[in-house]
Amino acid sequence: MVEIPYPLTTERLVLRRFAAGDLDAYYAYQQLPATARYLLNEARSYTECMGRIAMYVDAPFEQEGHWASFAIERAGAPGLVGEIALKWSAGGTSGDGVSPERVGEIGWTLAPQAQGLGIATEAARSVLELAMDGFGFHRVEARLDARNSASAAICERLGMRREGVLRDNMYLKGEWTSEAIYAVVRKPPAAGGA
């Protein structure tokens, strides 16, 4: 089992566990078509948001397929302004079926008033450090709609490399879309010499 050290703090942010009290703020931005524009889902209903918050509150992070979800708020200014999630993805396996290294996927969504302020970059940097240094993940990737230039810029600021674009690989919301894949790989430890 991997213990998530809630909350994570940065210079300007607190990344904490979701709480039932986050529902109204979560719904406020999840209901917006602009929020869902580059996501797999449509804008969410209040009932859908209730289900998501309930899932986030006590979600385990124990094995491949699990998500660690963090509510983002500004330090000294309580109130949800977005979320960031880390998925424990299926990694390479050794001959006995045991994954020798952890592989992950990261994603974020922010309320409109929190966009363009560096909040997603700061939150993602903290979660990437946790994944790589704290949990020993070998690789973390971000998969995004290739038209999402704002998220692409965040990936680049984080030092993630654009590995490619899967052209017209998804039919979403009445149109074919392409998926850009960005990733960062943990550097091997420096070899010590005698």
N, C-alpha and C positions, 0 to 999 in steps of 0.2 A: 504494500500500500504506500502511496505517495501522500505525504502530509502537506497540504497547501498552507503556507504561512500567512493567512489573512491577518491583518491587512498588509498590502505592500504599500510603501509610501515613497514618493518622489519629492522633488523640490516643490511642486505645485499641486500634487494629486494624492488622493487616497484611493487605492484599489481594494475594495472590500467585498465581503460576501453579500450577495443579494438578500434583501429582507422584504417581507410582505408589504411594508410601507412604501416600497419603490414602485408599486403598481401604477399609480396615476401618472408619475413622471415618465415611466417606461412607455405607457400607452400614448402619452402626448406626442412622442416622436415616432413610435412604431406604427401609428395609424396613418402617417403621412405617406402619400405616394412617392414623394421625393426621397424619403428614407429607404423605401423598398426598390427604388429604381434599378440598382445594380445587385440586388440580393436575389436569391432563389425564390423567395416567398413574395406574395403580394403584401400590401399594407395589412397590418394585423388588426383584428377586432379586439374589443375589450376582453372578451372571453378567451380569445387566443393568448392575449397578454397575461391573463391570470394563470393560464396553464404553463406558460414559459417561466414566469416568476416562481411558481410552485416547484417547477423542475430545477431551477437554478439554486434555490435556497439550500437544499441538502444533497446536491448532486455529488456522487462519489467520484473520485479520480484515482482509480485503483488498477486499471488495465486498459489495453488498447480499445479504442472506441469511446472512451469517456472524455467528457469536456470539463475543464475548469473554467468557470465563468466569474468574471470580476465586474462589480458595479463600479463605475468611475464617478468620483466626485472631486471637487476642488478642495484642497486643504483649507480649513477654516471657513468653508462655505458649504455646509452639508446640503445634499440634494443630488440626485442622480442626473448626470449629464451624458451618460453613455455606458457602453459595455465593451469589454474585451474578453475574448475567449481563446483558450488553448486546447486543441484536441490532441489526444494521445492516439496517433495514427498507427496503422500496421507498418512495422519496419521490416528490415531484412531478417531472415531467420537462419539459425545454424541448422545443421543436419538433424538435430533432435527437436526442431520446431520451436525452440526458445529464441526470442529476439535478443541478439547481443547488444543492440543499441536502440534507444528510443527515438522515434521520429514523430514530429508534430506538425500541426497546422494552426496558424494564428489568424484571427479575424476581429474586426472592430466595427462598431456602429455608434455614431454620436448624434445627439440632439442638434438641431440646426444652430442654436445659439453657442454651441461649443466647437463648431467647425471652424477651421482656418486659424486656430490659436496655438497649434502645436500640441494639443492635448492627446490626440491619437498617437502621435509619434512618441511622446513622453511615456504614455501608458504602455505602448507596444514594446518600447525599449526595456522597460522594467520586466514585463512578462517574458520577453526573449532571454534576458539575463537569468531569470528564474528557471526557464526551461533548459538552457544550456549549462549554466553553472550550478544551479541548485538540483535539478532533476537529472542531469547528465544526458540530455537529448543530443543526438548526433546531428540532426537536421531538423529545421523548422521551415515550413513553406507557407506562403500566402497564395491563395487561388482567387482571382478576382476577374470581374468582367473587364475585358481588355479596353473598354471605353472609359473606365473609371480612373481618370488621370489623377485625381486627388489621392486615392489609395496607392496608385503606382508611385507617386512622389513620396509617400510615407515609406513604402518598401525601400526605395532608393536611399532615403535619409537613414534608414536602419542598417544600411550596408548589405541588403539583400540583393542578389543578382537575378536579373530577369533571365530565366532559363528557356523560355519559349512561349509561344502562343498556340493554343489548340483552336484552329479556325473553325468557326461555325459548329462547335461541338455540342451546343445546347439550344433547344428550342424553348424559349421562355417568353411569357407574356406576349405571345403572338409574333415573335420574330426570332431569327437565328442570331445567336450571340457567340462571341469568341471568348476564350478564357486564357488570361495571362497567368503564368506561374513564376513566382519569385521565391527564392530560397536562400537561406544562410546555413552553412555547415560549420560545425565546431572544428577548430583547428586542433590538430593532434598536439600533445604536449611536446615541448622541445626536448630533443634527445640530450641526455647528460653525458658528458665525457669524463673519462678518468685521466 
